[in-house]
Amino acid sequence: MARQKHMVSLEEVLSAIEMAKEKVIADEVHSMTKMGVPKAMAYEMVVARFGQKVSSSELDSYEDAFDTGVADWSEL
């Protein structure tokens, strides 16, 4: 019985790698936010760890990095 080789295009491979990277980043951000780190700050830290550049449009979808809901630092 001859096995057929399934050919995968380069675009499909690159797309799969990109989707996996985004999933890992999202999981890391989720973990950090569970520990109390603001989403935007967590996103910046994770993206920096992966050597990615953060655009301002990407950060617009996240809350302000220093928006903790606390009026001032003395309340912490």
Z-matrix of the N, CA and C atoms (Angstrom, degrees):
N
C 1 1.447
C 2 1.534 1 108.73
N 3 1.287 2 116.13 1 119.42
C 4 1.457 3 121.87 2 -178.52
C 5 1.530 4 109.64 3 -83.43
N 6 1.312 5 115.37 4 136.81
C 7 1.467 6 120.34 5 177.50
C 8 1.510 7 109.41 6 -92.81
N 9 1.296 8 115.72 7 135.94
C 10 1.456 9 120.11 8 175.91
C 11 1.520 10 108.64 9 -87.40
N 12 1.296 11 114.55 10 138.47
C 13 1.463 12 119.07 11 176.20
C 14 1.521 13 108.14 12 -88.53
N 15 1.310 14 114.32 13 131.50
C 16 1.462 15 119.53 14 177.15
C 17 1.517 16 108.08 15 -91.30
N 18 1.282 17 116.54 16 118.80
C 19 1.465 18 121.01 17 179.94
C 20 1.526 19 109.25 18 -89.15
N 21 1.286 20 114.88 19 135.02
C 22 1.454 21 121.79 20 179.14
C 23 1.514 22 107.72 21 -117.94
N 24 1.319 23 115.59 22 135.59
C 25 1.466 24 118.99 23 -179.69
C 26 1.520 25 110.41 24 -77.12
N 27 1.289 26 115.45 25 158.42
C 28 1.458 27 121.59 26 177.94
C 29 1.525 28 110.56 27 -60.83
N 30 1.314 29 116.98 28 -37.84
C 31 1.466 30 120.94 29 179.40
C 32 1.526 31 111.23 30 -62.67
N 33 1.342 32 117.18 31 -37.88
C 34 1.460 33 120.83 32 178.66
C 35 1.532 34 110.98 33 -66.89
N 36 1.305 35 116.79 34 -39.76
C 37 1.468 36 120.94 35 178.17
C 38 1.520 37 110.30 36 -65.44
N 39 1.328 38 116.52 37 -47.13
C 40 1.466 39 120.07 38 179.50
C 41 1.524 40 111.45 39 -62.98
N 42 1.313 41 116.72 40 -38.82
C 43 1.459 42 121.01 41 178.28
C 44 1.530 43 110.88 42 -64.27
N 45 1.316 44 116.91 43 -42.33
C 46 1.468 45 120.77 44 178.81
C 47 1.525 46 111.11 45 -64.28
N 48 1.324 47 116.84 46 -40.20
C 49 1.467 48 120.82 47 178.63
C 50 1.524 49 110.03 48 -65.03
N 51 1.320 50 116.84 49 -44.07
C 52 1.468 51 121.23 50 179.79
C 53 1.526 52 110.94 51 -63.06
N 54 1.321 53 117.17 52 -42.59
C 55 1.469 54 120.53 53 179.02
C 56 1.523 55 111.11 54 -64.45
N 57 1.322 56 117.26 55 -39.70
C 58 1.462 57 120.84 56 178.48
C 59 1.524 58 110.78 57 -65.44
N 60 1.337 59 116.62 58 -41.65
C 61 1.465 60 120.60 59 178.80
C 62 1.530 61 110.58 60 -62.63
N 63 1.332 62 116.89 61 -43.69
C 64 1.457 63 120.52 62 179.18
C 65 1.524 64 111.61 63 -63.83
N 66 1.324 65 116.77 64 -36.68
C 67 1.467 66 121.06 65 178.29
C 68 1.520 67 110.56 66 -65.96
N 69 1.320 68 117.29 67 -43.48
C 70 1.464 69 121.15 68 178.82
C 71 1.525 70 110.18 69 -62.99
N 72 1.329 71 117.19 70 -44.55
C 73 1.465 72 121.43 71 178.78
C 74 1.522 73 109.91 72 -61.00
N 75 1.335 74 117.60 73 -46.51
C 76 1.462 75 121.03 74 179.82
C 77 1.519 76 111.45 75 -61.37
N 78 1.326 77 117.54 76 -40.77
C 79 1.464 78 120.66 77 178.49
C 80 1.525 79 111.70 78 -65.26
N 81 1.332 80 116.50 79 -40.74
C 82 1.466 81 120.63 80 178.72
C 83 1.527 82 110.71 81 -64.89
N 84 1.337 83 117.18 82 -43.97
C 85 1.465 84 121.25 83 179.02
C 86 1.523 85 109.22 84 -62.38
N 87 1.317 86 116.93 85 -43.25
C 88 1.464 87 120.68 86 179.36
C 89 1.532 88 110.69 87 -60.20
N 90 1.313 89 116.63 88 -43.96
C 91 1.467 90 120.65 89 179.13
C 92 1.521 91 111.60 90 -62.04
N 93 1.320 92 116.15 91 -42.12
C 94 1.471 93 119.55 92 -178.74
C 95 1.521 94 111.45 93 -69.28
N 96 1.335 95 117.42 94 -36.86
C 97 1.463 96 119.17 95 179.05
C 98 1.522 97 110.94 96 -68.22
N 99 1.339 98 117.27 97 -29.89
C 100 1.467 99 120.15 98 175.60
C 101 1.522 100 110.85 99 -65.79
N 102 1.347 101 116.68 100 -25.17
C 103 1.466 102 120.52 101 178.17
C 104 1.524 103 111.64 102 -88.20
N 105 1.332 104 117.36 103 0.21
C 106 1.454 105 120.81 104 175.83
C 107 1.515 106 115.77 105 102.07
N 108 1.318 107 118.36 106 3.10
C 109 1.462 108 121.12 107 178.20
C 110 1.527 109 108.05 108 -79.03
N 111 1.331 110 119.01 109 131.17
C 112 1.464 111 120.58 110 177.14
C 113 1.532 112 110.88 111 -57.37
N 114 1.345 113 115.94 112 145.52
C 115 1.462 114 121.05 113 -174.08
C 116 1.520 115 113.98 114 -55.73
N 117 1.317 116 117.31 115 -47.57
C 118 1.471 117 120.02 116 -177.12
C 119 1.526 118 110.94 117 -63.98
N 120 1.323 119 116.53 118 -39.61
C 121 1.456 120 119.83 119 178.88
C 122 1.528 121 110.18 120 -67.00
N 123 1.321 122 116.89 121 -42.90
C 124 1.463 123 121.06 122 178.36
C 125 1.525 124 110.12 123 -61.53
N 126 1.321 125 116.67 124 -43.10
C 127 1.462 126 121.20 125 179.83
C 128 1.525 127 110.89 126 -61.25
N 129 1.326 128 116.75 127 -45.59
C 130 1.463 129 120.39 128 179.08
C 131 1.524 130 111.26 129 -61.57
N 132 1.340 131 116.91 130 -41.27
C 133 1.467 132 120.69 131 -179.20
C 134 1.527 133 111.14 132 -66.00
N 135 1.317 134 116.94 133 -44.33
C 136 1.461 135 121.14 134 -178.55
C 137 1.520 136 110.63 135 -67.47
N 138 1.314 137 116.57 136 -44.18
C 139 1.461 138 120.23 137 -179.53
C 140 1.527 139 110.12 138 -64.25
N 141 1.320 140 117.36 139 -37.94
C 142 1.464 141 120.41 140 177.48
C 143 1.528 142 110.68 141 -63.94
N 144 1.320 143 116.34 142 -37.89
C 145 1.461 144 120.64 143 178.92
C 146 1.526 145 111.31 144 -64.45
N 147 1.324 146 116.37 145 -33.84
C 148 1.457 147 120.49 146 179.09
C 149 1.524 148 112.25 147 -86.52
N 150 1.324 149 117.35 148 0.58
C 151 1.461 150 121.16 149 177.81
C 152 1.512 151 113.32 150 72.32
N 153 1.320 152 117.41 151 26.67
C 154 1.453 153 121.58 152 -179.97
C 155 1.521 154 109.27 153 -97.52
N 156 1.317 155 115.27 154 154.12
C 157 1.459 156 120.16 155 175.36
C 158 1.524 157 108.44 156 -91.80
N 159 1.322 158 115.63 157 138.86
C 160 1.452 159 121.47 158 -179.41
C 161 1.522 160 108.27 159 -101.42
N 162 1.331 161 116.40 160 123.67
C 163 1.456 162 119.55 161 176.87
C 164 1.522 163 108.56 162 -93.47
N 165 1.300 164 116.03 163 157.22
C 166 1.463 165 119.69 164 -178.58
C 167 1.526 166 110.86 165 -66.44
N 168 1.325 167 117.67 166 -29.51
C 169 1.465 168 119.29 167 179.01
C 170 1.528 169 110.87 168 -67.80
N 171 1.336 170 117.84 169 -33.32
C 172 1.460 171 120.68 170 177.02
C 173 1.521 172 110.18 171 -67.28
N 174 1.320 173 116.45 172 -39.06
C 175 1.461 174 119.87 173 -178.14
C 176 1.520 175 111.90 174 -73.19
N 177 1.334 176 117.56 175 -23.78
C 178 1.455 177 120.00 176 179.52
C 179 1.523 178 112.05 177 -60.94
N 180 1.320 179 116.69 178 -26.45
C 181 1.456 180 119.50 179 -179.72
C 182 1.524 181 112.22 180 -79.51
N 183 1.299 182 117.33 181 -9.76
C 184 1.455 183 121.34 182 179.05
C 185 1.524 184 108.87 183 -107.58
N 186 1.325 185 115.89 184 158.64
C 187 1.457 186 120.25 185 178.49
C 188 1.526 187 110.28 186 -70.24
N 189 1.304 188 116.44 187 163.67
C 190 1.461 189 121.76 188 179.95
C 191 1.520 190 110.44 189 -57.02
N 192 1.318 191 116.36 190 137.28
C 193 1.469 192 121.55 191 -175.50
C 194 1.520 193 112.86 192 -58.29
N 195 1.307 194 117.17 193 -31.28
C 196 1.450 195 120.02 194 -177.37
C 197 1.518 196 112.58 195 -109.39
N 198 1.319 197 117.02 196 16.30
C 199 1.450 198 121.50 197 178.54
C 200 1.524 199 109.24 198 -87.33
N 201 1.313 200 115.48 199 91.56
C 202 1.467 201 119.99 200 -178.38
C 203 1.514 202 111.59 201 -102.13
N 204 1.329 203 117.12 202 -3.06
C 205 1.456 204 119.82 203 -178.17
C 206 1.515 205 112.77 204 81.79
N 207 1.318 206 118.02 205 4.91
C 208 1.453 207 123.13 206 179.85
C 209 1.537 208 107.71 207 -101.42
N 210 1.328 209 115.66 208 133.39
C 211 1.462 210 119.39 209 -176.94
C 212 1.520 211 112.11 210 -61.11
N 213 1.333 212 118.24 211 -46.95
C 214 1.453 213 120.81 212 175.65
C 215 1.528 214 109.72 213 -148.67
N 216 1.305 215 116.16 214 169.79
C 217 1.461 216 120.96 215 -173.71
C 218 1.521 217 113.23 216 -66.30
N 219 1.335 218 118.48 217 -23.26
C 220 1.461 219 120.96 218 -178.26
C 221 1.541 220 111.17 219 -66.95
N 222 1.326 221 117.84 220 -20.52
C 223 1.443 222 121.24 221 179.34
C 224 1.518 223 112.38 222 -79.18
N 225 1.326 224 117.36 223 -11.94
C 226 1.462 225 120.41 224 178.61
C 227 1.472 226 108.02 225 -77.72
